[in-house]
Amino acid sequence: MCEQLADVWRQQMRRGDFEAAWRISDRALRNRRRSTRCTADEESTWRGEPLHEKRVLIRCCYGLGDTLQFVRYVPLLRRIAHHVTLHAQASVVRVLEHFEGIDSLTTRYNSISPETYDVAVALTELPHIFRTHIDTIPATVPYIPVAPRSLSPTSNIRVGLVWEASNWDPRRSVPLQLFAGFDRIAGVSLHILQRGRALLDRPIGFGIDSGSDDLYEAARTIAAVDLIITIDSMPAHLAGAMGVPTWVLLHSNCDWRWMRNRIDSPWYPTMRLFRQKHPGDWQPVVAGVKQELKRLARSQVKALSVAA
């Protein structure tokens, strides 16, 4: 798909006009059909043919967030396909090893013989294949169940925090200093789930370092907290897929999947969206999150006092 068409596609998805976006995808598919080039290393060999009773290879071609968001379609595909192989990132395999609909799970470190499948599709093509509309998104959660790890007992709300994203779009990251005082909110236990170099910016004593570079162990921690506060990155998708309450902070020109002007997400029913009004201006966004977190903590304290 050329970049101009891709831009139009993203605008249609932001508006919630999925069918208009799929018509653009149909055009790209027709161009693929006209191409005579077809190798085993291509992302997708699907040309629009029915997948009923086919041996289907699904390639996870993009980031971990995309894998976690769109793997929800695998059970739908398995209902019509003869066999489904998921070719995924190594870091996500343990999270998905018991996922419904996957007959064979392998990593991208392993090559796949073209003799073992009839057709290959990119995981992100599955919404197009099923002609998804907002009201047909398979949004039942959790669709990735993970057993929680054991955390220290507390009557506080356990809140996980992620503030910095990867380098491909630094607009997603929020300066850590804006979260100053979150660890001192009465009734809140702040768990730091951030990983990578951003941890070097964490002041001594700011929250509890509960994160892990192992995705499965990170998922166990997410399953054990009451709320995740995160920027637009992989932990948002993991928490959403697990049905954990998640507050996502979004920059003013955020990715198509978050759509426009919504405070909720049709992809993740336990998610709430906090949006920038002006590019780069995170202060009112974080202030709003802090106010809501204080309100939530007060409600928790009140509920406990009533129960007592």
Secondary structure as GFF3:
##gff-version 3
##sequence-region A 1 308
A	DSSP	alpha_helix	3	15	.	.	.	ID=ss1
A	DSSP	alpha_helix	18	34	.	.	.	ID=ss2
A	DSSP	beta_strand	55	59	.	.	.	ID=ss3
A	DSSP	alpha_helix	64	70	.	.	.	ID=ss4
A	DSSP	three_ten_helix	71	73	.	.	.	ID=ss5
A	DSSP	alpha_helix	74	78	.	.	.	ID=ss6
A	DSSP	beta_strand	83	88	.	.	.	ID=ss7
A	DSSP	three_ten_helix	90	92	.	.	.	ID=ss8
A	DSSP	alpha_helix	93	96	.	.	.	ID=ss9
A	DSSP	beta_strand	104	107	.	.	.	ID=ss10
A	DSSP	three_ten_helix	114	116	.	.	.	ID=ss11
A	DSSP	beta_strand	119	122	.	.	.	ID=ss12
A	DSSP	three_ten_helix	123	125	.	.	.	ID=ss13
A	DSSP	alpha_helix	126	129	.	.	.	ID=ss14
A	DSSP	three_ten_helix	134	136	.	.	.	ID=ss15
A	DSSP	beta_strand	157	162	.	.	.	ID=ss16
A	DSSP	three_ten_helix	170	172	.	.	.	ID=ss17
A	DSSP	three_ten_helix	176	179	.	.	.	ID=ss18
A	DSSP	three_ten_helix	182	184	.	.	.	ID=ss19
A	DSSP	beta_strand	188	192	.	.	.	ID=ss20
A	DSSP	three_ten_helix	197	201	.	.	.	ID=ss21
A	DSSP	beta_strand	208	209	.	.	.	ID=ss22
A	DSSP	alpha_helix	215	224	.	.	.	ID=ss23
A	DSSP	beta_strand	227	231	.	.	.	ID=ss24
A	DSSP	alpha_helix	234	241	.	.	.	ID=ss25
A	DSSP	beta_strand	246	250	.	.	.	ID=ss26
A	DSSP	three_ten_helix	256	258	.	.	.	ID=ss27
A	DSSP	beta_strand	271	275	.	.	.	ID=ss28
A	DSSP	alpha_helix	283	307	.	.	.	ID=ss29
###
